[in-house]
Amino acid sequence: MNNSQEDPRRLDLDELLAFWKPRLGLLDWVIRVEYSRVLDGLGLTTVWWRDREAHVRIREPYMVTHDWPPMDVELTFVHELVHCVVELVMHEARAIPNDVREQVVEQLAKGFVLQFHAGFHL
């Protein structure tokens, strides 16, 4: 499949943003979201925490090949949004290694998504 519009994993990022922003306490943030074909990973977020702005890019699901782990677009999206929350807390703690910060972000994102889908609404 080479047409991104046909991929059933391709969710509407604006709808996901509208759903998750209030649940993550990001209502006062300006967040741009888009799919991208040129990412090394599944997602990438640039955060300007002082301005409460972010740019979230999610890899086009059809570009995730068999040698990658299965892609959950919602989990990837929430993971990227959690970077906004974590950056507010950790901006002074730059001594924390990036891999440790990524682990924190991933665990928080999984928790939020699992809680919601289990019926525990934030």
Sequence and secondary structure as in RCSB ss.txt:
>XXXX:A:sequence
MNNSQEDPRRLDLDELLAFWKPRLGLLDWVIRVEYSRVLDGLGLTTVWWRDREAHVRIREPYMVTHDWPPMDVEL
TFVHELVHCVVELVMHEARAIPNDVREQVVEQLAKGFVLQFHAGFHL
>XXXX:A:secstr
   GGG TT   HHHHHHHHHHHTT TT EEEEEEES  SSSEEEEEETTTTEEEEEEE GGG  TTS    HHH
HHHHHHHHHHHHHHHTT TTS HHHHHHHHHHHHHHHHHHHHTT   
